[in-house]
C-alpha cells in the first residue's frame, strides 16, 4: 500500500504558500482583474498563487507533472499535481470570503486512469481547511496538528436531504433544468452554497447532496478525494467514480443512486 503522508505534508506547505498570496491580495484596492477567453475573471492573485505553488513543486517534486487552471499542463508521468489557485474568483474579486485554493495529487491507476490520492482545500478567509489522502481519512482544521476527522451524514431518504448547488444557469444551458428542479423539490432543503463549499459540507455531513453541471479537473480533484475519504461518493452525472468528466455529483453515498436518477432524466 502506498504511503501518502509525505505528499500530504507537502500539500499543506503548498496551501500555506498560496494562502500567503491570496490573503495579502484579498480586498486589495489595486487588485488587477482580467477577463479570460472563456469570459471568466482572473486576478493577479490567481496567477501569483499558482506561480508560487508551481515553484515549490519544482523544487520538492521535480519529476511530477503539474496542471493548473491558469498555466496549463507541464510535464508528464504517473503523478500529476492539479491546482486551482482560487476556486471562487468571482467571490474573491467582490470581497466575498467564500473562496479556496484547491490542490490535489493524482496518481496513475492500474487501468491507466489518473485518480486523486491526496487533496487539500484551503479557505483562509473562512479560517477553514479540509484535506484527505487515500486510505488515511478526511480531516478539517487549520493544520495537521490541529484537526478533526470528518465524515458524511447518514441521511437515507431524499425527502430528508439537504442539497447544495452553485447556480441555475449551467443546468439550463445543458438542458437539465427540469431534472435539477425535480431534485430540488424532492429534497427537504436546498441552498446555493456553491463551488468547493458544497462538497466540503457533504464531507462534513452538513449537506447530503452537491452537484454542478460544468466543471474542470482542477475544480473537482481535491474535493473528490476529501468526499471519498469522508465516506461519500463523488461521480460524474454518468455515475463514473472520480473527477473524470465535466460535471459532478457528490453525496453521502446512501442517496447517490436516487440523486443520479433524478438528475439524469
NORHUKA-V674386 format. One record per backbone hydrogen bond with DSSP energy under -1.0 kcal/mol. NH is the residue of the N-H (numbers start at 0). CO is the residue of the C=O. E is the energy in kcal/mol with one decimal. If there is no record, write none. Layout:
BEGIN
((NH	CO	E) (NH	CO	E))
END
This chain:
BEGIN
((7	3	-2.4) (8	4	-2.4) (9	5	-2.3) (10	6	-2.2) (11	7	-1.7) (12	8	-1.7) (13	9	-2.7) (14	10	-2.4) (15	11	-2.6) (16	12	-2.1) (17	13	-2.4) (18	14	-2.9) (19	15	-1.8) (20	16	-1.1) (21	17	-2.8) (22	18	-2.5) (24	20	-1.6) (25	21	-1.2) (27	24	-2.2) (30	27	-1.4) (33	41	-3.0) (35	39	-3.0) (38	35	-2.6) (41	33	-2.4) (43	31	-1.9) (46	42	-1.7) (47	43	-2.4) (48	44	-2.6) (49	45	-2.1) (50	46	-2.4) (51	47	-2.2) (52	48	-2.3) (53	49	-2.6) (54	50	-2.0) (55	51	-2.1) (56	52	-2.4) (57	53	-2.3) (58	54	-1.2) (59	55	-2.6) (60	56	-3.2) (63	60	-1.6) (64	78	-2.4) (65	73	-2.7) (66	80	-3.2) (67	71	-1.7) (68	82	-1.7) (71	67	-1.5) (73	65	-2.9) (79	105	-2.7) (80	64	-2.8) (81	103	-3.0) (82	66	-2.7) (83	101	-2.8) (86	99	-3.9) (91	87	-2.4) (92	88	-2.8) (94	91	-1.2) (95	90	-2.6) (98	96	-1.5) (99	86	-1.6) (100	121	-2.6) (101	83	-2.5) (102	119	-2.4) (103	81	-2.2) (104	117	-2.5) (105	79	-3.3) (106	114	-2.6) (107	77	-2.8) (108	112	-3.3) (111	108	-2.5) (114	106	-2.0) (116	104	-3.1) (117	104	-1.4) (118	131	-2.5) (119	102	-2.6) (120	129	-3.1) (121	100	-2.6) (122	127	-2.7) (125	122	-1.3) (127	122	-2.1) (129	120	-2.6) (130	138	-2.3) (131	118	-2.2) (132	136	-1.2) (133	116	-2.8) (135	132	-2.6) (138	130	-2.9) (139	147	-2.2) (140	128	-2.4) (141	145	-1.3) (142	145	-1.1) (147	139	-2.7) (149	137	-2.3) (151	229	-2.3) (159	156	-1.8) (160	157	-1.4) (162	188	-2.9) (163	208	-2.7) (164	190	-1.3) (171	167	-2.1) (172	168	-2.7) (173	169	-1.6) (174	171	-1.4) (175	170	-3.0) (179	175	-2.2) (180	176	-2.8) (181	177	-2.2) (182	178	-2.0) (183	179	-2.1) (184	180	-2.2) (185	181	-1.6) (186	182	-1.7) (187	160	-1.2) (188	160	-1.9) (190	162	-2.2) (192	190	-1.1) (197	193	-1.0) (199	195	-2.2) (200	196	-2.2) (201	197	-1.5) (202	198	-2.4) (203	199	-1.9) (205	200	-1.9) (206	200	-1.7) (207	161	-2.0) (208	161	-1.9) (209	249	-2.6) (210	163	-1.3) (211	247	-2.1) (214	245	-2.3) (218	215	-1.3) (219	215	-1.0) (220	216	-2.6) (223	219	-2.7) (224	220	-1.4) (225	221	-1.6) (226	222	-2.6) (227	223	-2.6) (228	224	-2.5) (229	225	-1.1) (230	227	-1.6) (231	226	-2.6) (232	250	-1.7) (234	248	-2.6) (235	239	-1.5) (238	235	-2.0) (241	233	-2.8) (243	241	-1.4) (247	211	-2.6) (248	234	-2.9) (249	209	-3.2) (250	232	-2.1) (251	207	-1.2) (258	254	-2.5) (259	255	-2.8) (260	256	-2.4) (261	257	-2.1) (262	258	-2.2) (263	259	-1.6))
END
